[in-house]
Amino acid sequence: MTEFALEQQRQINCISWFKSSFLLLLV
């Protein structure tokens, strides 16, 4: 994997984690 792909993967993980934690706060 290229460094760019790794960076993209990291951003996606961060966004998905943020979304799930935000949903937990709403409940």
MIDODREN-160729 format. One record per residue (C-alpha): residue in one letter; x, y, z. Coordinates in steps of 0.1 Angstrom, whole numbers, plus 5000, padded with zeros to 4 digits. Example, Ala and Ser with C-alpha at 12.3 -4.5 7.8 and 13.67 -1.06 7.14 Angstrom:
<code:A; xx:5123; yy:4955; zz:5078>
<code:S; xx:5137; yy:4989; zz:5071>
end
This chain:
<code:M; xx:5000; yy:5000; zz:5000>
<code:T; xx:5012; yy:5035; zz:4992>
<code:E; xx:5015; yy:5061; zz:5019>
<code:F; xx:4986; yy:5080; zz:5003>
<code:A; xx:4964; yy:5050; zz:5005>
<code:L; xx:4974; yy:5045; zz:5041>
<code:E; xx:4965; yy:5081; zz:5049>
<code:Q; xx:4931; yy:5077; zz:5033>
<code:Q; xx:4925; yy:5046; zz:5052>
<code:R; xx:4934; yy:5064; zz:5085>
<code:Q; xx:4910; yy:5092; zz:5077>
<code:I; xx:4882; yy:5068; zz:5069>
<code:N; xx:4888; yy:5050; zz:5102>
<code:C; xx:4887; yy:5083; zz:5121>
<code:I; xx:4855; yy:5094; zz:5104>
<code:S; xx:4838; yy:5061; zz:5111>
<code:W; xx:4849; yy:5061; zz:5147>
<code:F; xx:4837; yy:5097; zz:5151>
<code:K; xx:4803; yy:5087; zz:5135>
<code:S; xx:4798; yy:5058; zz:5159>
<code:S; xx:4808; yy:5077; zz:5190>
<code:F; xx:4784; yy:5105; zz:5179>
<code:L; xx:4756; yy:5081; zz:5175>
<code:L; xx:4763; yy:5067; zz:5209>
<code:L; xx:4760; yy:5102; zz:5224>
<code:L; xx:4726; yy:5106; zz:5207>
<code:V; xx:4712; yy:5075; zz:5222>
end
